[in-house]
Amino acid sequence: MSPARPPTRDAVVPLTLEGPRPKLPRGKPPRHLADLDLAGRRAAVADLGEPSFRAVQLSKHFFGRYTEHPDDMTDLPRTSRAALAGALLPALLTAERELSCDDGTTRKTLWRAFDGALVESVLMRYPDRVTMCVSSQAGCGMACPFCATGQAGLTRNLSTAEIVRQVVAGARVLADGQIPGGPGRVSNVVFMGMGEPLANYANVVNAVRRLTEPVPDGMGISQRSVTVSTVGLVPAIGKLAAEGLSVTLAVSLHAPDDELRDTLVPVNRRWQVAEVLDAAWDYAAVTGRRVSIEYALIKDINDQAWRADLLGSLLAGRLAHVNLIPLNPTPGSKWTASRPAAQREFVRRLESHGVPVTVRDTRGREIDGACGQLAASSRPSAPPPASVRPSASPPAPGRLS
Ligand code: SAH
């Protein structure tokens, strides 16, 4: 991938919600049709006294037309619309803030959930694809010291529908032609927003199914275009391999040696480099999918030539490629991205071991949309403090923004 082109700044609003983290109301997000498979939706519709084929109609509206609004559902009897939409398409996420850059082709959305939890998603349009980067948890419990989300701790898991809803919202703005480049579709989904996807296993796998099943069951995105990124929760990687899905696994390695990885990715104290990589190779063997090894290059911490050689020797001959990420420093961080010469040498050494390498685009940096920065400068709060400006045009209730 190419290095970032000089970004252009559009509507950039600082995200700073001050104050202590308030207690969120307890309880689960409301049930939504995306939480259920089609059989479950039919049963839910029948419980309302409606013919079960209404489940297909509602599903087509949500997954095919990206709408939740009863007025759009002209194929449903007017008398049933509100009850059906109210029961199966409750408002889950409200767009609180939209930030865009790269001439509008990168757009980050800050979402507020029913309980005030804040999560973010990022849409990135490239000439050949549109990638949605989604959150799987509000916050994260993995405590990686270089990651902004990791500093704040875990608030809660997102429901299946809360995850899917982020992608449907992106699909909606693309279909509407709101992203420069004309009407388009979401082609790729990466679980690289807030959270550790494999720590919210059931809801993430369910979300992958919803995203990839054809309409009306789901959105019809190709499984091969979905990437699940993990710190390396070994048992969950094994479980994912057995799901029969063809999704790409990304492993956030960041160091080839346990001594350093214990500090950069603290869960390494539980599952060490060799065990994580073994799980990755098993995943590759079962699925036939090349594993992506994520490596944030941090100046003078993990970018030494010997570490490149060690990494190269661990990966040589494996079904893997390395995705180098120039570190995106978190506010107040003592760490910075590697020098260009160190980065070039790191790439060269990996390549000399025959390991394919890409350097990740750093899209969205100036809107805190680059990896690890999502919602870090925001805090869950209800109601929002006066310092928060409302979106320019708040979405109509029940409508996807
Ligand atoms: N918890 C998952 C997915 C979320 S983070 C995981 O760790 O894989 C997505 C990727 O961004 C991970 O590879 C993560 O290590 C990386 N990342 C986090 N903070 C970063 C930062 N400040 N600079 C560069 N990459 C970062």
Residues whose N, C-alpha, C, O or C-beta is under 5 A from the ligand:
A	BS01	SAH	F146 C147 A148 F191 M192 G193 G195 E196 P197 S229 T230 V231 S252 E294 A296 I325 P326 L327 N328 P329 T330 C371 G372
